Amino acid sequence: MARGKDSLDSFNVSRIPPHGVSLRLHKETPALVKVLEEMHCYSVEALDGQLLVCKDDRGEVSVTGPLSITLGAVCARCGREIIWKNTAEVDLIYLPDPGGKGMKNEKQLERIKQELELEYESMDIGHYQNGRISILDVIGEHVFMELPSVLRCDSEGVEGDSEHCVLPDEFLP
């Protein structure tokens, strides 16, 4: 990929216009589906999202908007195939990596840090490097935060019958 070209894997933050960039995501976004399947080891059955990527004068990038995803998986308890569905608002914040190229001077960094501590004291904030952000990683992070730690028939968002979810006989004492 050419250095200056934008893609979902390497999005140039400096080219985000004042009104932001709207990104339409769907199952036919092959790079995104590939990353999600590699990150989470589940098959992506459906994907639909409309994200807005905005940047302010401090270099803070916000990624917001609805995202619906359906994953095919295997129950961690009974081994049956299951479908997990989730619809949630993406609401993530990214700042330039303090050690990254083109970062602001120490005084500016300290002022930004103080402002952000006041505004986002309870939020997790990610970082981007070299003026580029990976939207693929942003979506992967969002899905990771929404997924239950263990995916089973009785997990929230799983469709189907959880009453018959038992350990297979070979695992019983």
Backbone torsions as a table, in degrees:
resi	resn	phi	psi	omega
1	MET	NA	136.7	178.4
2	ALA	-66.2	145.2	-174.4
3	ARG	-56.3	-41.5	-174.7
4	GLY	-85.3	-8.6	-174.9
5	LYS	-81.1	135.8	179.2
6	ASP	-89.0	145.5	172.7
7	SER	-149.7	174.2	178.0
8	LEU	-64.8	-22.2	180.0
9	ASP	-85.7	-23.7	-176.8
10	SER	-148.5	89.6	-173.5
11	PHE	-101.9	122.5	-176.9
12	ASN	-76.6	112.9	-176.3
13	VAL	-64.0	-35.9	-176.9
14	SER	-66.6	-17.8	-179.9
15	ARG	-95.3	8.4	177.0
16	ILE	-77.3	119.7	-178.3
17	PRO	-70.8	165.0	-178.0
18	PRO	-55.1	-34.6	-179.4
19	HIS	-84.4	-2.8	178.7
20	GLY	89.1	178.4	178.5
21	VAL	-122.9	129.3	177.7
22	SER	-94.1	129.9	179.6
23	LEU	-119.7	125.3	176.5
24	ARG	-96.9	122.3	-179.3
25	LEU	-114.9	140.9	179.4
26	HIS	-154.7	175.4	-177.0
27	LYS	-61.0	-24.5	-179.7
28	GLU	-86.7	19.9	173.2
29	THR	-98.2	86.1	-167.9
30	PRO	-59.8	-38.6	-179.3
31	ALA	-63.7	-39.1	-180.0
32	LEU	-67.4	-46.1	179.5
33	VAL	-60.4	-43.2	-179.8
34	LYS	-61.1	-47.5	-179.8
35	VAL	-62.6	-44.9	-179.8
36	LEU	-62.3	-41.9	-179.6
37	GLU	-68.3	-37.3	177.8
38	GLU	-70.7	-39.8	-179.1
39	MET	-67.5	-40.1	-169.2
40	HIS	-111.8	-9.0	178.1
41	CYS	61.0	29.4	174.5
42	TYR	-124.1	156.1	177.7
43	SER	-86.9	138.5	178.1
44	VAL	-86.2	112.3	-179.3
45	GLU	-89.4	-35.6	179.4
46	ALA	-152.7	149.6	-179.3
47	LEU	-154.3	131.0	178.9
48	ASP	-152.0	126.6	179.5
49	GLY	-158.1	156.2	176.4
50	GLN	-135.6	99.9	-175.7
51	LEU	-104.6	148.2	174.1
52	LEU	-115.7	122.6	179.1
53	VAL	-106.8	117.8	-177.8
54	CYS	-125.1	154.4	178.1
55	LYS	-132.9	139.9	175.6
56	ASP	-104.6	-178.5	-174.9
57	ASP	-70.7	-11.2	176.8
58	ARG	-89.8	-5.2	-176.9
59	GLY	90.8	4.1	177.7
60	GLU	-71.8	130.2	179.2
61	VAL	-111.1	128.2	175.1
62	SER	-112.5	139.3	177.2
63	VAL	-123.1	114.8	-175.8
64	THR	-136.0	155.7	174.6
65	GLY	139.3	168.0	-178.8
66	PRO	-76.8	144.2	175.5
67	LEU	-142.1	126.0	175.4
68	SER	-114.4	134.3	179.3
69	ILE	-139.7	144.0	174.5
70	THR	-125.4	124.5	-179.6
71	LEU	-115.5	141.9	171.6
72	GLY	-95.8	133.2	-176.1
73	ALA	-148.0	-175.9	175.7
74	VAL	-121.9	133.1	179.4
75	CYS	-60.3	131.5	-179.5
76	ALA	-71.0	-14.5	179.8
77	ARG	-98.1	-56.6	-171.2
78	CYS	-101.1	-15.0	177.5
79	GLY	85.1	2.4	177.4
80	ARG	-76.5	152.7	175.3
81	GLU	-70.9	137.1	-179.5
82	ILE	-133.2	162.9	175.9
83	ILE	-120.6	126.2	177.8
84	TRP	-110.8	125.3	179.0
85	LYS	-117.0	141.3	179.3
86	ASN	-147.2	133.4	171.3
87	THR	-127.1	123.5	-177.5
88	ALA	-153.0	163.3	175.7
89	GLU	-86.4	125.7	171.1
90	VAL	-77.5	132.2	178.4
91	ASP	-150.3	82.6	-174.6
92	LEU	-121.6	148.1	-178.8
93	ILE	-122.7	137.4	178.3
94	TYR	-132.5	139.9	177.3
95	LEU	-119.1	159.7	174.9
96	PRO	-61.8	140.7	176.2
97	ASP	-61.7	125.8	-178.0
98	PRO	-55.1	-26.1	178.9
99	GLY	-97.1	3.4	-173.8
100	GLY	-79.2	159.7	178.5
101	LYS	-62.0	137.7	176.9
102	GLY	79.3	15.6	-179.4
103	MET	-73.2	156.0	-178.8
104	LYS	-70.5	166.5	-179.8
105	ASN	-72.4	171.3	-174.2
106	GLU	-59.7	-40.1	179.3
107	LYS	-63.2	-45.2	179.2
108	GLN	-63.5	-40.6	179.0
109	LEU	-60.6	-44.1	-178.8
110	GLU	-65.0	-41.9	178.2
111	ARG	-62.9	-45.2	179.5
112	ILE	-62.2	-43.7	-179.6
113	LYS	-59.5	-44.2	179.9
114	GLN	-64.5	-42.3	178.7
115	GLU	-62.2	-43.5	-177.4
116	LEU	-69.4	-35.2	178.0
117	GLU	-61.3	-37.9	178.8
118	LEU	-70.5	-42.5	-175.6
119	GLU	-78.4	-36.3	-169.2
120	TYR	-125.8	36.2	-174.2
121	GLU	-60.7	-24.1	179.5
122	SER	-106.8	4.4	-178.4
123	MET	-98.1	148.5	169.3
124	ASP	-84.6	135.9	-179.2
125	ILE	-121.8	129.3	176.5
126	GLY	-91.7	174.3	179.6
127	HIS	-130.8	148.7	173.3
128	TYR	-118.6	157.8	-175.5
129	GLN	-120.8	150.4	174.2
130	ASN	53.6	32.6	176.2
131	GLY	72.5	14.4	-178.0
132	ARG	-130.7	144.6	178.6
133	ILE	-127.4	142.0	177.8
134	SER	-95.1	110.1	177.0
135	ILE	-65.7	-30.7	176.9
136	LEU	-60.3	-44.4	178.6
137	ASP	-68.0	-35.8	178.6
138	VAL	-60.3	-47.8	-179.4
139	ILE	-67.4	-40.8	176.8
140	GLY	-58.3	-42.2	178.5
141	GLU	-63.6	-43.7	179.6
142	HIS	-60.4	-48.1	-179.3
143	VAL	-62.0	-42.4	178.9
144	PHE	-57.6	-42.4	-179.1
145	MET	-69.4	-25.7	-179.1
146	GLU	-86.4	-28.7	-176.9
147	LEU	-66.7	138.9	171.8
148	PRO	-64.0	153.5	-178.8
149	SER	-64.1	-33.2	174.4
150	VAL	-128.6	126.3	-177.8
151	LEU	-95.6	114.7	-179.9
152	ARG	-133.3	171.5	179.4
153	CYS	-55.0	-32.4	-176.7
154	ASP	-95.6	9.4	177.4
155	SER	-70.8	148.1	176.3
156	GLU	-60.5	133.3	179.1
157	GLY	94.4	-8.9	179.2
158	VAL	-86.6	130.9	178.0
159	GLU	-87.9	146.9	173.3
160	GLY	120.5	-168.4	-173.4
161	ASP	-95.1	112.2	179.9
162	SER	-94.1	-8.5	-178.7
163	GLU	-66.2	-29.1	-177.1
164	HIS	-98.9	19.2	-179.5
165	CYS	-87.5	99.6	179.7
166	VAL	-133.3	161.0	175.7
167	LEU	-64.1	138.3	174.8
168	PRO	-60.8	152.7	-176.8
169	ASP	-52.9	-35.9	-177.4
170	GLU	-65.9	-15.1	178.5
171	PHE	-100.1	-6.0	179.5
172	LEU	-83.3	147.1	179.8
173	PRO	-69.2	NA	NA
